[in-house]
Amino acid sequence: MARILVIDDEDIVRKSISQMLESEGHDKDGLEIIRELRPDYPLVKFLAITGGGATGNLDFLPQAKAFGAHATLRKPFLREDLLGTIADIM
């Protein structure tokens, strides 16, 4: 399984590529990424953001903190919340 970071400025392209890769077992959820990267990259700042997905489950935010996220945000959030949170963790 490869580690793949999908970056594209068009949501539909990014989502389509991600879905294709996930169906082949390549992509991971945010908790897995934080848990795996934290030991190797202790200086990287992680901000976990969720709206609960299809289930509306926001329980993942405390877990993200436990795995090493520096901050969390719940969707929807205001621009000021995002910028303030980033400023706080930098």
PDB file of N, CA, C and O in Angstrom:
ATOM      1  N   MET A   1       0.847  -1.175   0.000  1.00  0.00           N
ATOM      2  CA  MET A   1       0.000   0.000   0.000  1.00  0.00           C
ATOM      3  C   MET A   1       0.894   1.240   0.000  1.00  0.00           C
ATOM      4  O   MET A   1       1.811   1.344   0.814  1.00  0.00           O
ATOM      5  N   ALA A   2       0.637   2.151  -0.883  1.00  0.00           N
ATOM      6  CA  ALA A   2       1.421   3.379  -0.999  1.00  0.00           C
ATOM      7  C   ALA A   2       0.826   4.487  -0.144  1.00  0.00           C
ATOM      8  O   ALA A   2      -0.373   4.508   0.137  1.00  0.00           O
ATOM      9  N   ARG A   3       1.686   5.399   0.259  1.00  0.00           N
ATOM     10  CA  ARG A   3       1.219   6.610   0.945  1.00  0.00           C
ATOM     11  C   ARG A   3       1.055   7.677  -0.123  1.00  0.00           C
ATOM     12  O   ARG A   3       2.012   8.050  -0.802  1.00  0.00           O
ATOM     13  N   ILE A   4      -0.152   8.153  -0.260  1.00  0.00           N
ATOM     14  CA  ILE A   4      -0.458   9.087  -1.340  1.00  0.00           C
ATOM     15  C   ILE A   4      -1.180  10.301  -0.783  1.00  0.00           C
ATOM     16  O   ILE A   4      -2.201  10.175  -0.108  1.00  0.00           O
ATOM     17  N   LEU A   5      -0.644  11.472  -1.070  1.00  0.00           N
ATOM     18  CA  LEU A   5      -1.289  12.725  -0.707  1.00  0.00           C
ATOM     19  C   LEU A   5      -1.907  13.291  -1.972  1.00  0.00           C
ATOM     20  O   LEU A   5      -1.198  13.577  -2.937  1.00  0.00           O
ATOM     21  N   VAL A   6      -3.211  13.454  -1.975  1.00  0.00           N
ATOM     22  CA  VAL A   6      -3.925  13.957  -3.151  1.00  0.00           C
ATOM     23  C   VAL A   6      -4.154  15.447  -2.974  1.00  0.00           C
ATOM     24  O   VAL A   6      -4.795  15.882  -2.018  1.00  0.00           O
ATOM     25  N   ILE A   7      -3.616  16.229  -3.918  1.00  0.00           N
ATOM     26  CA  ILE A   7      -3.774  17.676  -3.879  1.00  0.00           C
ATOM     27  C   ILE A   7      -4.271  18.132  -5.243  1.00  0.00           C
ATOM     28  O   ILE A   7      -3.673  17.816  -6.272  1.00  0.00           O
ATOM     29  N   ASP A   8      -5.354  18.868  -5.241  1.00  0.00           N
ATOM     30  CA  ASP A   8      -5.881  19.478  -6.455  1.00  0.00           C
ATOM     31  C   ASP A   8      -6.789  20.611  -6.024  1.00  0.00           C
ATOM     32  O   ASP A   8      -7.466  20.515  -5.000  1.00  0.00           O
ATOM     33  N   ASP A   9      -6.807  21.682  -6.798  1.00  0.00           N
ATOM     34  CA  ASP A   9      -7.625  22.822  -6.416  1.00  0.00           C
ATOM     35  C   ASP A   9      -9.096  22.643  -6.772  1.00  0.00           C
ATOM     36  O   ASP A   9      -9.928  23.459  -6.377  1.00  0.00           O
ATOM     37  N   GLU A  10      -9.426  21.591  -7.511  1.00  0.00           N
ATOM     38  CA  GLU A  10     -10.817  21.315  -7.844  1.00  0.00           C
ATOM     39  C   GLU A  10     -11.321  20.169  -6.972  1.00  0.00           C
ATOM     40  O   GLU A  10     -10.781  19.064  -6.995  1.00  0.00           O
ATOM     41  N   ASP A  11     -12.370  20.459  -6.203  1.00  0.00           N
ATOM     42  CA  ASP A  11     -12.923  19.464  -5.282  1.00  0.00           C
ATOM     43  C   ASP A  11     -13.296  18.166  -5.985  1.00  0.00           C
ATOM     44  O   ASP A  11     -12.978  17.082  -5.497  1.00  0.00           O
ATOM     45  N   ILE A  12     -13.959  18.267  -7.111  1.00  0.00           N
ATOM     46  CA  ILE A  12     -14.448  17.065  -7.792  1.00  0.00           C
ATOM     47  C   ILE A  12     -13.294  16.185  -8.243  1.00  0.00           C
ATOM     48  O   ILE A  12     -13.386  14.959  -8.177  1.00  0.00           O
ATOM     49  N   VAL A  13     -12.217  16.790  -8.696  1.00  0.00           N
ATOM     50  CA  VAL A  13     -11.048  16.013  -9.127  1.00  0.00           C
ATOM     51  C   VAL A  13     -10.395  15.341  -7.929  1.00  0.00           C
ATOM     52  O   VAL A  13     -10.076  14.153  -7.975  1.00  0.00           O
ATOM     53  N   ARG A  14     -10.197  16.094  -6.866  1.00  0.00           N
ATOM     54  CA  ARG A  14      -9.575  15.558  -5.654  1.00  0.00           C
ATOM     55  C   ARG A  14     -10.413  14.412  -5.071  1.00  0.00           C
ATOM     56  O   ARG A  14      -9.877  13.371  -4.689  1.00  0.00           O
ATOM     57  N   LYS A  15     -11.714  14.614  -5.009  1.00  0.00           N
ATOM     58  CA  LYS A  15     -12.589  13.578  -4.458  1.00  0.00           C
ATOM     59  C   LYS A  15     -12.614  12.338  -5.344  1.00  0.00           C
ATOM     60  O   LYS A  15     -12.616  11.214  -4.843  1.00  0.00           O
ATOM     61  N   SER A  16     -12.634  12.536  -6.640  1.00  0.00           N
ATOM     62  CA  SER A  16     -12.657  11.396  -7.566  1.00  0.00           C
ATOM     63  C   SER A  16     -11.381  10.570  -7.452  1.00  0.00           C
ATOM     64  O   SER A  16     -11.432   9.342  -7.393  1.00  0.00           O
ATOM     65  N   ILE A  17     -10.244  11.249  -7.421  1.00  0.00           N
ATOM     66  CA  ILE A  17      -8.975  10.534  -7.286  1.00  0.00           C
ATOM     67  C   ILE A  17      -8.919   9.803  -5.950  1.00  0.00           C
ATOM     68  O   ILE A  17      -8.500   8.647  -5.884  1.00  0.00           O
ATOM     69  N   SER A  18      -9.340  10.478  -4.895  1.00  0.00           N
ATOM     70  CA  SER A  18      -9.334   9.859  -3.568  1.00  0.00           C
ATOM     71  C   SER A  18     -10.213   8.616  -3.529  1.00  0.00           C
ATOM     72  O   SER A  18      -9.823   7.598  -2.958  1.00  0.00           O
ATOM     73  N   GLN A  19     -11.390   8.692  -4.128  1.00  0.00           N
ATOM     74  CA  GLN A  19     -12.293   7.536  -4.139  1.00  0.00           C
ATOM     75  C   GLN A  19     -11.688   6.372  -4.912  1.00  0.00           C
ATOM     76  O   GLN A  19     -11.800   5.218  -4.496  1.00  0.00           O
ATOM     77  N   MET A  20     -11.044   6.677  -6.038  1.00  0.00           N
ATOM     78  CA  MET A  20     -10.398   5.611  -6.811  1.00  0.00           C
ATOM     79  C   MET A  20      -9.307   4.937  -5.986  1.00  0.00           C
ATOM     80  O   MET A  20      -9.205   3.711  -5.969  1.00  0.00           O
ATOM     81  N   LEU A  21      -8.500   5.732  -5.310  1.00  0.00           N
ATOM     82  CA  LEU A  21      -7.407   5.190  -4.512  1.00  0.00           C
ATOM     83  C   LEU A  21      -7.913   4.420  -3.298  1.00  0.00           C
ATOM     84  O   LEU A  21      -7.370   3.371  -2.951  1.00  0.00           O
ATOM     85  N   GLU A  22      -8.963   4.947  -2.650  1.00  0.00           N
ATOM     86  CA  GLU A  22      -9.529   4.276  -1.488  1.00  0.00           C
ATOM     87  C   GLU A  22     -10.086   2.911  -1.860  1.00  0.00           C
ATOM     88  O   GLU A  22      -9.972   1.955  -1.093  1.00  0.00           O
ATOM     89  N   SER A  23     -10.689   2.826  -3.039  1.00  0.00           N
ATOM     90  CA  SER A  23     -11.253   1.535  -3.459  1.00  0.00           C
ATOM     91  C   SER A  23     -10.157   0.498  -3.672  1.00  0.00           C
ATOM     92  O   SER A  23     -10.426  -0.703  -3.666  1.00  0.00           O
ATOM     93  N   GLU A  24      -8.930   0.957  -3.860  1.00  0.00           N
ATOM     94  CA  GLU A  24      -7.787   0.061  -3.996  1.00  0.00           C
ATOM     95  C   GLU A  24      -7.021  -0.103  -2.681  1.00  0.00           C
ATOM     96  O   GLU A  24      -5.984  -0.764  -2.639  1.00  0.00           O
ATOM     97  N   GLY A  25      -7.542   0.506  -1.603  1.00  0.00           N
ATOM     98  CA  GLY A  25      -6.941   0.336  -0.290  1.00  0.00           C
ATOM     99  C   GLY A  25      -5.783   1.260   0.026  1.00  0.00           C
ATOM    100  O   GLY A  25      -5.018   0.977   0.948  1.00  0.00           O
ATOM    101  N   HIS A  26      -5.624   2.364  -0.711  1.00  0.00           N
ATOM    102  CA  HIS A  26      -4.466   3.236  -0.513  1.00  0.00           C
ATOM    103  C   HIS A  26      -4.665   4.344   0.517  1.00  0.00           C
ATOM    104  O   HIS A  26      -3.765   4.584   1.323  1.00  0.00           O
ATOM    105  N   ASP A  27      -5.783   5.014   0.521  1.00  0.00           N
ATOM    106  CA  ASP A  27      -5.938   6.181   1.413  1.00  0.00           C
ATOM    107  C   ASP A  27      -6.373   5.763   2.803  1.00  0.00           C
ATOM    108  O   ASP A  27      -6.938   4.684   2.986  1.00  0.00           O
ATOM    109  N   LYS A  28      -6.108   6.622   3.793  1.00  0.00           N
ATOM    110  CA  LYS A  28      -6.439   6.356   5.179  1.00  0.00           C
ATOM    111  C   LYS A  28      -7.241   7.522   5.720  1.00  0.00           C
ATOM    112  O   LYS A  28      -7.271   8.598   5.122  1.00  0.00           O
ATOM    113  N   ASP A  29      -7.891   7.303   6.855  1.00  0.00           N
ATOM    114  CA  ASP A  29      -8.610   8.415   7.456  1.00  0.00           C
ATOM    115  C   ASP A  29      -7.643   9.286   8.254  1.00  0.00           C
ATOM    116  O   ASP A  29      -6.488   8.920   8.466  1.00  0.00           O
ATOM    117  N   GLY A  30      -8.131  10.434   8.686  1.00  0.00           N
ATOM    118  CA  GLY A  30      -7.294  11.404   9.370  1.00  0.00           C
ATOM    119  C   GLY A  30      -6.658  10.892  10.646  1.00  0.00           C
ATOM    120  O   GLY A  30      -5.510  11.220  10.945  1.00  0.00           O
ATOM    121  N   LEU A  31      -7.398  10.084  11.405  1.00  0.00           N
ATOM    122  CA  LEU A  31      -6.844   9.537  12.645  1.00  0.00           C
ATOM    123  C   LEU A  31      -5.645   8.644  12.364  1.00  0.00           C
ATOM    124  O   LEU A  31      -4.639   8.705  13.071  1.00  0.00           O
ATOM    125  N   GLU A  32      -5.752   7.821  11.338  1.00  0.00           N
ATOM    126  CA  GLU A  32      -4.645   6.941  10.987  1.00  0.00           C
ATOM    127  C   GLU A  32      -3.416   7.748  10.564  1.00  0.00           C
ATOM    128  O   GLU A  32      -2.287   7.412  10.921  1.00  0.00           O
ATOM    129  N   ILE A  33      -3.651   8.800   9.809  1.00  0.00           N
ATOM    130  CA  ILE A  33      -2.543   9.640   9.346  1.00  0.00           C
ATOM    131  C   ILE A  33      -1.844  10.294  10.537  1.00  0.00           C
ATOM    132  O   ILE A  33      -0.616  10.270  10.622  1.00  0.00           O
ATOM    133  N   ILE A  34      -2.606  10.870  11.444  1.00  0.00           N
ATOM    134  CA  ILE A  34      -2.013  11.520  12.618  1.00  0.00           C
ATOM    135  C   ILE A  34      -1.222  10.503  13.434  1.00  0.00           C
ATOM    136  O   ILE A  34      -0.081  10.764  13.816  1.00  0.00           O
ATOM    137  N   ARG A  35      -1.814   9.366  13.698  1.00  0.00           N
ATOM    138  CA  ARG A  35      -1.165   8.332  14.513  1.00  0.00           C
ATOM    139  C   ARG A  35       0.136   7.849  13.865  1.00  0.00           C
ATOM    140  O   ARG A  35       1.124   7.624  14.563  1.00  0.00           O
ATOM    141  N   GLU A  36       0.145   7.691  12.550  1.00  0.00           N
ATOM    142  CA  GLU A  36       1.335   7.197  11.866  1.00  0.00           C
ATOM    143  C   GLU A  36       2.423   8.259  11.712  1.00  0.00           C
ATOM    144  O   GLU A  36       3.609   7.948  11.828  1.00  0.00           O
ATOM    145  N   LEU A  37       2.037   9.499  11.456  1.00  0.00           N
ATOM    146  CA  LEU A  37       3.032  10.535  11.188  1.00  0.00           C
ATOM    147  C   LEU A  37       3.611  11.178  12.438  1.00  0.00           C
ATOM    148  O   LEU A  37       4.752  11.638  12.419  1.00  0.00           O
ATOM    149  N   ARG A  38       2.851  11.219  13.518  1.00  0.00           N
ATOM    150  CA  ARG A  38       3.284  11.899  14.740  1.00  0.00           C
ATOM    151  C   ARG A  38       4.673  11.451  15.208  1.00  0.00           C
ATOM    152  O   ARG A  38       5.507  12.313  15.482  1.00  0.00           O
ATOM    153  N   PRO A  39       4.966  10.140  15.315  1.00  0.00           N
ATOM    154  CA  PRO A  39       6.284   9.734  15.815  1.00  0.00           C
ATOM    155  C   PRO A  39       7.451  10.178  14.915  1.00  0.00           C
ATOM    156  O   PRO A  39       8.518  10.538  15.411  1.00  0.00           O
ATOM    157  N   ASP A  40       7.243  10.150  13.604  1.00  0.00           N
ATOM    158  CA  ASP A  40       8.314  10.489  12.668  1.00  0.00           C
ATOM    159  C   ASP A  40       8.450  11.983  12.413  1.00  0.00           C
ATOM    160  O   ASP A  40       9.508  12.447  11.989  1.00  0.00           O
ATOM    161  N   TYR A  41       7.393  12.732  12.668  1.00  0.00           N
ATOM    162  CA  TYR A  41       7.390  14.171  12.391  1.00  0.00           C
ATOM    163  C   TYR A  41       6.859  14.932  13.604  1.00  0.00           C
ATOM    164  O   TYR A  41       5.769  15.500  13.548  1.00  0.00           O
ATOM    165  N   PRO A  42       7.611  14.947  14.687  1.00  0.00           N
ATOM    166  CA  PRO A  42       7.118  15.560  15.925  1.00  0.00           C
ATOM    167  C   PRO A  42       6.892  17.067  15.839  1.00  0.00           C
ATOM    168  O   PRO A  42       6.166  17.626  16.661  1.00  0.00           O
ATOM    169  N   LEU A  43       7.499  17.729  14.862  1.00  0.00           N
ATOM    170  CA  LEU A  43       7.345  19.177  14.745  1.00  0.00           C
ATOM    171  C   LEU A  43       6.177  19.597  13.851  1.00  0.00           C
ATOM    172  O   LEU A  43       5.821  20.775  13.806  1.00  0.00           O
ATOM    173  N   VAL A  44       5.583  18.639  13.144  1.00  0.00           N
ATOM    174  CA  VAL A  44       4.445  18.947  12.272  1.00  0.00           C
ATOM    175  C   VAL A  44       3.231  19.249  13.133  1.00  0.00           C
ATOM    176  O   VAL A  44       2.939  18.528  14.087  1.00  0.00           O
ATOM    177  N   LYS A  45       2.531  20.311  12.792  1.00  0.00           N
ATOM    178  CA  LYS A  45       1.309  20.692  13.506  1.00  0.00           C
ATOM    179  C   LYS A  45       0.107  20.103  12.779  1.00  0.00           C
ATOM    180  O   LYS A  45      -0.056  20.299  11.575  1.00  0.00           O
ATOM    181  N   PHE A  46      -0.724  19.388  13.509  1.00  0.00           N
ATOM    182  CA  PHE A  46      -1.915  18.775  12.943  1.00  0.00           C
ATOM    183  C   PHE A  46      -3.155  19.492  13.441  1.00  0.00           C
ATOM    184  O   PHE A  46      -3.318  19.721  14.639  1.00  0.00           O
ATOM    185  N   LEU A  47      -4.030  19.844  12.502  1.00  0.00           N
ATOM    186  CA  LEU A  47      -5.333  20.418  12.804  1.00  0.00           C
ATOM    187  C   LEU A  47      -6.370  19.452  12.241  1.00  0.00           C
ATOM    188  O   LEU A  47      -6.451  19.273  11.025  1.00  0.00           O
ATOM    189  N   ALA A  48      -7.154  18.836  13.100  1.00  0.00           N
ATOM    190  CA  ALA A  48      -8.187  17.892  12.680  1.00  0.00           C
ATOM    191  C   ALA A  48      -9.507  18.643  12.553  1.00  0.00           C
ATOM    192  O   ALA A  48      -9.920  19.365  13.461  1.00  0.00           O
ATOM    193  N   ILE A  49     -10.159  18.459  11.411  1.00  0.00           N
ATOM    194  CA  ILE A  49     -11.428  19.134  11.131  1.00  0.00           C
ATOM    195  C   ILE A  49     -12.446  18.092  10.703  1.00  0.00           C
ATOM    196  O   ILE A  49     -12.151  17.235   9.871  1.00  0.00           O
ATOM    197  N   THR A  50     -13.646  18.164  11.273  1.00  0.00           N
ATOM    198  CA  THR A  50     -14.703  17.251  10.844  1.00  0.00           C
ATOM    199  C   THR A  50     -16.078  17.884  11.035  1.00  0.00           C
ATOM    200  O   THR A  50     -16.286  18.760  11.875  1.00  0.00           O
ATOM    201  N   GLY A  51     -16.981  17.406  10.234  1.00  0.00           N
ATOM    202  CA  GLY A  51     -18.384  17.748  10.386  1.00  0.00           C
ATOM    203  C   GLY A  51     -19.169  16.514  10.795  1.00  0.00           C
ATOM    204  O   GLY A  51     -20.398  16.538  10.867  1.00  0.00           O
ATOM    205  N   GLY A  52     -18.447  15.444  11.060  1.00  0.00           N
ATOM    206  CA  GLY A  52     -19.090  14.207  11.476  1.00  0.00           C
ATOM    207  C   GLY A  52     -19.349  13.241  10.345  1.00  0.00           C
ATOM    208  O   GLY A  52     -19.806  12.123  10.582  1.00  0.00           O
ATOM    209  N   GLY A  53     -19.065  13.647   9.114  1.00  0.00           N
ATOM    210  CA  GLY A  53     -19.288  12.756   7.978  1.00  0.00           C
ATOM    211  C   GLY A  53     -20.747  12.396   7.820  1.00  0.00           C
ATOM    212  O   GLY A  53     -21.636  13.109   8.286  1.00  0.00           O
ATOM    213  N   ALA A  54     -20.975  11.298   7.167  1.00  0.00           N
ATOM    214  CA  ALA A  54     -22.342  10.857   6.895  1.00  0.00           C
ATOM    215  C   ALA A  54     -23.092  10.477   8.166  1.00  0.00           C
ATOM    216  O   ALA A  54     -24.319  10.563   8.219  1.00  0.00           O
ATOM    217  N   THR A  55     -22.352  10.059   9.185  1.00  0.00           N
ATOM    218  CA  THR A  55     -22.999   9.621  10.422  1.00  0.00           C
ATOM    219  C   THR A  55     -23.218  10.760  11.407  1.00  0.00           C
ATOM    220  O   THR A  55     -23.989  10.616  12.356  1.00  0.00           O
ATOM    221  N   GLY A  56     -22.543  11.904  11.192  1.00  0.00           N
ATOM    222  CA  GLY A  56     -22.644  13.016  12.124  1.00  0.00           C
ATOM    223  C   GLY A  56     -21.853  12.792  13.404  1.00  0.00           C
ATOM    224  O   GLY A  56     -22.022  13.521  14.381  1.00  0.00           O
ATOM    225  N   ASN A  57     -20.992  11.782  13.395  1.00  0.00           N
ATOM    226  CA  ASN A  57     -20.215  11.415  14.578  1.00  0.00           C
ATOM    227  C   ASN A  57     -19.020  12.349  14.757  1.00  0.00           C
ATOM    228  O   ASN A  57     -18.119  12.383  13.920  1.00  0.00           O
ATOM    229  N   LEU A  58     -19.020  13.102  15.848  1.00  0.00           N
ATOM    230  CA  LEU A  58     -17.914  14.015  16.140  1.00  0.00           C
ATOM    231  C   LEU A  58     -16.982  13.444  17.208  1.00  0.00           C
ATOM    232  O   LEU A  58     -16.088  14.141  17.686  1.00  0.00           O
ATOM    233  N   ASP A  59     -17.186  12.187  17.583  1.00  0.00           N
ATOM    234  CA  ASP A  59     -16.356  11.563  18.612  1.00  0.00           C
ATOM    235  C   ASP A  59     -14.901  11.450  18.205  1.00  0.00           C
ATOM    236  O   ASP A  59     -14.035  11.236  19.053  1.00  0.00           O
ATOM    237  N   PHE A  60     -14.623  11.590  16.931  1.00  0.00           N
ATOM    238  CA  PHE A  60     -13.260  11.443  16.463  1.00  0.00           C
ATOM    239  C   PHE A  60     -12.361  12.599  16.898  1.00  0.00           C
ATOM    240  O   PHE A  60     -11.141  12.434  16.938  1.00  0.00           O
ATOM    241  N   LEU A  61     -12.922  13.756  17.224  1.00  0.00           N
ATOM    242  CA  LEU A  61     -12.089  14.904  17.594  1.00  0.00           C
ATOM    243  C   LEU A  61     -11.274  14.674  18.873  1.00  0.00           C
ATOM    244  O   LEU A  61     -10.084  14.991  18.879  1.00  0.00           O
ATOM    245  N   PRO A  62     -11.849  14.144  19.947  1.00  0.00           N
ATOM    246  CA  PRO A  62     -11.010  13.835  21.115  1.00  0.00           C
ATOM    247  C   PRO A  62      -9.943  12.785  20.800  1.00  0.00           C
ATOM    248  O   PRO A  62      -8.835  12.848  21.334  1.00  0.00           O
ATOM    249  N   GLN A  63     -10.269  11.827  19.942  1.00  0.00           N
ATOM    250  CA  GLN A  63      -9.290  10.830  19.539  1.00  0.00           C
ATOM    251  C   GLN A  63      -8.153  11.473  18.757  1.00  0.00           C
ATOM    252  O   GLN A  63      -6.989  11.112  18.929  1.00  0.00           O
ATOM    253  N   ALA A  64      -8.496  12.423  17.900  1.00  0.00           N
ATOM    254  CA  ALA A  64      -7.469  13.122  17.128  1.00  0.00           C
ATOM    255  C   ALA A  64      -6.498  13.828  18.065  1.00  0.00           C
ATOM    256  O   ALA A  64      -5.288  13.803  17.840  1.00  0.00           O
ATOM    257  N   LYS A  65      -7.018  14.453  19.107  1.00  0.00           N
ATOM    258  CA  LYS A  65      -6.154  15.098  20.109  1.00  0.00           C
ATOM    259  C   LYS A  65      -5.280  14.054  20.808  1.00  0.00           C
ATOM    260  O   LYS A  65      -4.091  14.285  21.029  1.00  0.00           O
ATOM    261  N   ALA A  66      -5.860  12.924  21.150  1.00  0.00           N
ATOM    262  CA  ALA A  66      -5.106  11.871  21.831  1.00  0.00           C
ATOM    263  C   ALA A  66      -3.994  11.310  20.942  1.00  0.00           C
ATOM    264  O   ALA A  66      -2.945  10.902  21.440  1.00  0.00           O
ATOM    265  N   PHE A  67      -4.221  11.290  19.634  1.00  0.00           N
ATOM    266  CA  PHE A  67      -3.219  10.781  18.700  1.00  0.00           C
ATOM    267  C   PHE A  67      -2.170  11.826  18.332  1.00  0.00           C
ATOM    268  O   PHE A  67      -1.196  11.513  17.647  1.00  0.00           O
ATOM    269  N   GLY A  68      -2.365  13.075  18.787  1.00  0.00           N
ATOM    270  CA  GLY A  68      -1.340  14.076  18.548  1.00  0.00           C
ATOM    271  C   GLY A  68      -1.747  15.309  17.779  1.00  0.00           C
ATOM    272  O   GLY A  68      -0.896  16.144  17.473  1.00  0.00           O
ATOM    273  N   ALA A  69      -3.034  15.455  17.452  1.00  0.00           N
ATOM    274  CA  ALA A  69      -3.467  16.692  16.802  1.00  0.00           C
ATOM    275  C   ALA A  69      -3.315  17.839  17.791  1.00  0.00           C
ATOM    276  O   ALA A  69      -3.647  17.699  18.968  1.00  0.00           O
ATOM    277  N   HIS A  70      -2.817  18.963  17.317  1.00  0.00           N
ATOM    278  CA  HIS A  70      -2.622  20.119  18.182  1.00  0.00           C
ATOM    279  C   HIS A  70      -3.917  20.875  18.434  1.00  0.00           C
ATOM    280  O   HIS A  70      -4.070  21.547  19.453  1.00  0.00           O
ATOM    281  N   ALA A  71      -4.849  20.755  17.490  1.00  0.00           N
ATOM    282  CA  ALA A  71      -6.120  21.458  17.621  1.00  0.00           C
ATOM    283  C   ALA A  71      -7.178  20.743  16.791  1.00  0.00           C
ATOM    284  O   ALA A  71      -6.862  19.933  15.920  1.00  0.00           O
ATOM    285  N   THR A  72      -8.436  21.056  17.075  1.00  0.00           N
ATOM    286  CA  THR A  72      -9.544  20.491  16.321  1.00  0.00           C
ATOM    287  C   THR A  72     -10.565  21.586  16.033  1.00  0.00           C
ATOM    288  O   THR A  72     -10.679  22.566  16.769  1.00  0.00           O
ATOM    289  N   LEU A  73     -11.295  21.396  14.956  1.00  0.00           N
ATOM    290  CA  LEU A  73     -12.404  22.291  14.602  1.00  0.00           C
ATOM    291  C   LEU A  73     -13.584  21.448  14.150  1.00  0.00           C
ATOM    292  O   LEU A  73     -13.423  20.412  13.506  1.00  0.00           O
ATOM    293  N   ARG A  74     -14.764  21.915  14.501  1.00  0.00           N
ATOM    294  CA  ARG A  74     -15.991  21.282  14.027  1.00  0.00           C
ATOM    295  C   ARG A  74     -16.555  22.114  12.889  1.00  0.00           C
ATOM    296  O   ARG A  74     -16.613  23.341  12.968  1.00  0.00           O
ATOM    297  N   LYS A  75     -16.976  21.424  11.819  1.00  0.00           N
ATOM    298  CA  LYS A  75     -17.638  22.105  10.713  1.00  0.00           C
ATOM    299  C   LYS A  75     -19.097  22.327  11.088  1.00  0.00           C
ATOM    300  O   LYS A  75     -19.663  21.505  11.808  1.00  0.00           O
ATOM    301  N   PRO A  76     -19.699  23.358  10.650  1.00  0.00           N
ATOM    302  CA  PRO A  76     -19.098  24.478   9.936  1.00  0.00           C
ATOM    303  C   PRO A  76     -18.370  25.395  10.914  1.00  0.00           C
ATOM    304  O   PRO A  76     -18.703  25.456  12.098  1.00  0.00           O
ATOM    305  N   PHE A  77     -17.388  26.094  10.406  1.00  0.00           N
ATOM    306  CA  PHE A  77     -16.645  27.041  11.232  1.00  0.00           C
ATOM    307  C   PHE A  77     -16.473  28.338  10.455  1.00  0.00           C
ATOM    308  O   PHE A  77     -16.584  28.374   9.230  1.00  0.00           O
ATOM    309  N   LEU A  78     -16.206  29.373  11.182  1.00  0.00           N
ATOM    310  CA  LEU A  78     -15.995  30.681  10.570  1.00  0.00           C
ATOM    311  C   LEU A  78     -14.542  30.840  10.154  1.00  0.00           C
ATOM    312  O   LEU A  78     -13.653  30.190  10.703  1.00  0.00           O
ATOM    313  N   ARG A  79     -14.315  31.691   9.200  1.00  0.00           N
ATOM    314  CA  ARG A  79     -12.960  31.998   8.741  1.00  0.00           C
ATOM    315  C   ARG A  79     -12.075  32.387   9.916  1.00  0.00           C
ATOM    316  O   ARG A  79     -10.922  31.965  10.012  1.00  0.00           O
ATOM    317  N   GLU A  80     -12.634  33.198  10.806  1.00  0.00           N
ATOM    318  CA  GLU A  80     -11.883  33.669  11.966  1.00  0.00           C
ATOM    319  C   GLU A  80     -11.487  32.514  12.890  1.00  0.00           C
ATOM    320  O   GLU A  80     -10.411  32.522  13.488  1.00  0.00           O
ATOM    321  N   ASP A  81     -12.371  31.528  12.994  1.00  0.00           N
ATOM    322  CA  ASP A  81     -12.062  30.354  13.816  1.00  0.00           C
ATOM    323  C   ASP A  81     -10.879  29.584  13.242  1.00  0.00           C
ATOM    324  O   ASP A  81      -9.969  29.189  13.971  1.00  0.00           O
ATOM    325  N   LEU A  82     -10.902  29.375  11.935  1.00  0.00           N
ATOM    326  CA  LEU A  82      -9.813  28.659  11.274  1.00  0.00           C
ATOM    327  C   LEU A  82      -8.494  29.404  11.436  1.00  0.00           C
ATOM    328  O   LEU A  82      -7.495  28.821  11.856  1.00  0.00           O
ATOM    329  N   LEU A  83      -8.491  30.678  11.108  1.00  0.00           N
ATOM    330  CA  LEU A  83      -7.266  31.471  11.184  1.00  0.00           C
ATOM    331  C   LEU A  83      -6.767  31.600  12.615  1.00  0.00           C
ATOM    332  O   LEU A  83      -5.561  31.546  12.858  1.00  0.00           O
ATOM    333  N   GLY A  84      -7.678  31.770  13.563  1.00  0.00           N
ATOM    334  CA  GLY A  84      -7.289  31.856  14.968  1.00  0.00           C
ATOM    335  C   GLY A  84      -6.687  30.549  15.483  1.00  0.00           C
ATOM    336  O   GLY A  84      -5.703  30.554  16.223  1.00  0.00           O
ATOM    337  N   THR A  85      -7.287  29.444  15.085  1.00  0.00           N
ATOM    338  CA  THR A  85      -6.782  28.139  15.509  1.00  0.00           C
ATOM    339  C   THR A  85      -5.399  27.882  14.931  1.00  0.00           C
ATOM    340  O   THR A  85      -4.511  27.393  15.630  1.00  0.00           O
ATOM    341  N   ILE A  86      -5.216  28.205  13.676  1.00  0.00           N
ATOM    342  CA  ILE A  86      -3.899  28.051  13.063  1.00  0.00           C
ATOM    343  C   ILE A  86      -2.873  28.937  13.751  1.00  0.00           C
ATOM    344  O   ILE A  86      -1.754  28.499  14.019  1.00  0.00           O
ATOM    345  N   ALA A  87      -3.241  30.163  14.034  1.00  0.00           N
ATOM    346  CA  ALA A  87      -2.319  31.067  14.752  1.00  0.00           C
ATOM    347  C   ALA A  87      -1.961  30.511  16.123  1.00  0.00           C
ATOM    348  O   ALA A  87      -0.815  30.620  16.559  1.00  0.00           O
ATOM    349  N   ASP A  88      -2.931  29.919  16.799  1.00  0.00           N
ATOM    350  CA  ASP A  88      -2.689  29.346  18.127  1.00  0.00           C
ATOM    351  C   ASP A  88      -1.692  28.196  18.109  1.00  0.00           C
ATOM    352  O   ASP A  88      -0.884  28.065  19.030  1.00  0.00           O
ATOM    353  N   ILE A  89      -1.736  27.368  17.085  1.00  0.00           N
ATOM    354  CA  ILE A  89      -0.853  26.195  17.068  1.00  0.00           C
ATOM    355  C   ILE A  89       0.495  26.474  16.424  1.00  0.00           C
ATOM    356  O   ILE A  89       1.408  25.652  16.504  1.00  0.00           O
ATOM    357  N   MET A  90       0.619  27.602  15.803  1.00  0.00           N
ATOM    358  CA  MET A  90       1.912  27.928  15.195  1.00  0.00           C
ATOM    359  C   MET A  90       2.770  28.589  16.258  1.00  0.00           C
ATOM    360  O   MET A  90       3.913  28.958  15.987  1.00  0.00           O
TER     361      MET A  90
END
